[in-house]
Amino acid sequence: MKRNFDHSLDMVLEHEGLFANHPSDPGGATMRGVTKRVYEDWLGRSVTVDDMRGLSVEDVSPIYKKWYWDRLKCDVLRDGVDFCVFDLGVNAGTGRAARMLQRCVGAKPDGAIGPKTLALVDATEARVLIEEFTKRREAFYRRLKTFNTFGRGWLSRNEKTQIAALAMIRK
């Protein structure tokens, strides 16, 4: 496991908070950023809202590792870039995060990070990539129909993610 997963997960969990079930949030009942649907898919069975309220960090950590961090190839992304991509993957889906990264580096935005995307990522300065990713992420949020409800929080999260990601860049 790359050294950044645990630190990145801590930051994601801080962004995600604890239990939420806002009527305007299409994710529905969510605990520590994991939606009820995702948790049911992980377990292969139905769960109750009370089950969701009881999720621990230990319950959600393997989900984040396998279905978000690994799927987005964060172990091979540069420091800081890994966190940006992971955080958006959690917040808005791994396909969207992958396509955004691909658009940032001029790769075909197919939602699957492969060797061509990774080569283009490696050819791009981490700071430049993080800044471009942050700009595109903000534009994405502003287009959402729920921006008036959640936009302030999303923009704050995006800014905090950028600051943390830039701090993660190894000299």
N, C-alpha and C positions, 0 to 999 in steps of 0.2 A: 504494500500500500504506500503510495506516495506520501511524503511528509505533510502535504497540504490538506488532505482530506479531513482530518480531525479538526483542524483550525477552521477550515471552510464550513464544515458542518456546524460548529459552534456559532459562527456568524449567521448562517442560514437560520438556525433555530432561534437566534435572537430576533431576526427579522420576522419570522413566522409567528412567534408568540405561542400562546397556549390554545385553549379551545375557542373556536369561533363557529358561528352558524348564522351569518348575516343573510337576510332574505334576498338581498341583491347580488350575493356572491354565487355564481353558478357552481362553485365547488361544493356547496352545501356544508354539512358538518365536517369540520377540520380540526385536527389536533396536531400541534407541532409541525404544521404545514402539510400533513398527510391527510388527504380527503378520505371520506368514508369509502368511496368507490375504489380508490387506490388500495386502501387497507384490505378491503374485501377481495380484490384481485390477488393481493399478496398472500392472503390466507387461503383463498379458494372457497370461501364461505361467507355468508351474510354476518354482519355485526350490527349491534344496536348503537344508538347515539351514546348511551352510557358506556359501552365498550370503548368508543372513541375518546370519551373524556378521560379514560384511564390509561391511555397510551403513554409509555415512558420513552425517554431518550433511547434506551436499549431496544425498545420495540421498533422505533422508526429508523435507527441508524443503519441496519442492514438494507432497508428499502432504499434509503438515500444512496448508499454505496453502490448497490447493484443496478437499480433502475434509473439513477440520475448520473452520479459520478462516472461509473464505468461506461454507461451507454454513451455519454458525451466525451469519452476518451480523455477525461481530465488528468489522468496520471501521465499522459504524454504531452499535455499542453503546458506552456510556460507558466511559471509562477505569476499569479495575478490574473492572467487570462483564464486559468482554470477556475478560479473563484467566480469571475464575471459570468462565465458560461454556465457553471453549476447553479449559481443563484437564480439566473433567469430560467434555467431548466426547471427548477423547483417551482418558481412563481408562475411560469406561463407555458410549461411543457418542454420536453427535451427536443422535439422536432423543431419547434420555433427557435429555441436557443441555438441549435445546430445550424439552421438556415440563416439566422442572423450572423453568426460567426462566418459562415460561408460567404455571405454578401459583403461582409467587411473586408475579406481578403480576395474577392473576385472569383471565388469558386462557384461551381454550379450549385444553387441552393436546393439540394435534394433532401436535406434533413438527416443525412447519414454521414458522419465524419469519417472519412477514409484517408488513404495515403495522399491523394491529390490535395485535399483540404489541409491536411497536416503539413505538407511541404510548403503551401502558401502561408500558413500560419507561422511556420518557422522562419520564413523569409520576411516577415513583417515585424518591425520593432514592437515589443510588448506594450510600451507606453502608448504608441500611436494606435495600436489595436484596441487597447482598453478604452481610450478616449472615443474612438469611432463606435465601438460597441455601446458605450454609454449614451452617445447621441442617438443612435438608432433605437435603443431601448426606450428612451424618453419619447421619441416620435411614435413608437408603437403604443405606448400607454396613452398618449394623447388622442389616439384614434379610437380607443375603446369606448363603447357606449356607457360604460360604468365609470368613466373617468371623473365625472362630477362627484361621485360617491367615494371613490377610492384613490383618485389621482394624487392627492396631496401625500398620502402614505407611500404610493408607488414612487413618486419623484424623490421623496426622502430616502427610500430604500435604494434607489438607483444611485443617488449621490453618495450615500454611505458605502455602497458596494464599490464604486469607483475609487473612493479614497482608500479603502482597505486593499483593493487590488493593486493600486499604484504602490502602496507601501510594501506589498509582497514581492515586488520585482527585485530579483537578486542582481546585485551589481557584478 
